[in-house]
Amino acid sequence: MKTLDLDKKVKLPMFMPVATKLSTKLLSLKEVEEMDFSTVICNSFLLYLDPGLDLIKKAGGLREFTGTKLSFFSDSGGFQMISDEFLVGISKKGLKLRSPYDKSIHDLTPEKSMEIQTKLGADVVMCLDYMPRYGDKKEDIENSVNLTYEWAKRCKESYKGKGKLFCIVQGGIYKGLRKKSAELLKSLDFDGYAIGGLGIGETKEEIFEIVKYTVKLLPKDKPIYLMGIGVPEDIQEFIKLGVDIFDSCYPARVGRHGLVFTSKGNLDLEKGKFKEDFNPIEKDCKCEACKQSRAYIHYLIKIKEPLGKRLMSLHNLEFVKNLLSASS
C-alpha cells in the first residue's frame, strides 16, 4: 500500500475536499476533519490576497489558523489562468493575475509562488504551471508543456519550505505532449506527480484515455495525483489505473444543488417523488444526513432552508470518503 509521508503517514488512495479559501462551503474544516479526512487543498494565490500571509503566519500556520490538525495541499494559483476574470498575461517570467477583490494586478512567478506557499507552511506544495484552456491550439498546448517545465525547474531551485513538492504534467489530450511533459518533469525528480489540465471540457473517453496513458509514464514509487476529478464512478476507475490522490469541489457542489450519491446511483432530492420517501439517503451510511429521511431533506430543499444543502454536501463527501476507504 502506498502512503504519503507528511507529519503523519497518509494512506493512499485519498480524496481531498476543496477548501479554496480555507472553507468548504456550508461545512467547517473542523467538521471535515471530524469526518476523518486527513487532507484538504487550498488556493495559495487567493490566500495571499486575503487574509494575507502575515495574518496566517501570525496565527502559527494553516492548522492553527483553522483550528484543525488537517494536512494542507496548496495549489499555486495557476488554475486561475483559465478564467478571464483572473488572467491578465502570460510570459516566460510567469503570470499576471487580477485580484477578484479589488482588481489589482499581481505578478505570480515560480519564485513568488514558492515564497507564498512556504510562508503558508503547506504540507504539499504545487509547482506553478501553465494550464491551457480546452480547445487551445496544439502549438499553444506545446508551449504550455515547455513553460510548465521551465517554471518547474525554477520552483524546485527556489523552494525552501519543508513540505513535499509536486509538479504538474500538462499536454491536453495529445499523448505525444503528455509524454514530453512527463519525461521532462521526471528528469527533475519531484516528490509527487500531478496530472493537470483535464476535466475542463473533454469527453469522459478522452480523459480516461489520457489518464491511462499518462499514469504509465510516471514513477511507480511516487504518488500520482489527478487534479479536479470527483465523480465517484470515475474515481473508482482511475484508482484501478494507478491514481493515488484526488480533489474536486464536485461532491459538495452537486450536493448543494440537490444531487446525492448512493451505491445504486445518484438521487435528485429536489424531485417531488421524494415527498413521502421516509428512507435514509443510503441505508448503511453513518453520516448526519442519513439519520434524516429523504422526505425531510426534500422538504428542506423546497422551503430553501440552507440545512438541506449542508446535509447533502456532507453526505456526498462521506460517500466519497467511504469509497476511497474501501479501495485502500
Number of C-alpha atoms within 10 A of each C-alpha: 6 15 16 20 12 14 10 10 11 16 17 21 25 25 26 25 26 23 23 19 16 20 18 20 18 15 15 15 23 14 13 23 16 12 14 11 20 20 22 23 24 24 21 30 25 20 20 18 15 14 11 15 20 13 14 21 15 10 14 13 18 22 18 14 14 16 12 16 14 22 22 24 26 26 23 25 22 23 19 18 22 16 11 10 13 19 18 15 12 15 10 11 14 22 23 18 25 20 17 12 9 8 11 10 14 15 16 21 21 27 20 18 26 27 17 22 29 21 18 26 23 26 22 25 31 27 31 31 31 28 24 26 18 16 13 10 12 15 9 14 23 21 16 21 28 21 21 28 28 18 23 26 18 17 26 19 12 15 21 13 18 13 21 18 23 27 30 28 31 30 30 28 20 14 15 12 21 23 19 19 23 27 15 19 23 17 10 13 15 19 17 22 25 24 23 23 26 26 16 14 12 15 10 12 9 16 20 17 12 19 23 17 15 20 21 13 16 22 15 11 10 17 23 24 26 27 17 19 23 23 14 19 12 13 22 16 13 19 19 11 16 18 23 25 24 23 20 19 19 19 27 27 17 17 23 23 16 20 20 25 24 17 13 7 8 11 15 16 27 19 12 13 12 19 17 13 16 13 15 17 26 20 11 9 16 12 18 12 24 20 14 15 19 24 21 20 27 23 19 18 20 15 9 11 12 12 15 24 24 17 24 28 29 25 26 25 26 23 22 24 20 12 19 22 14 9 13 13
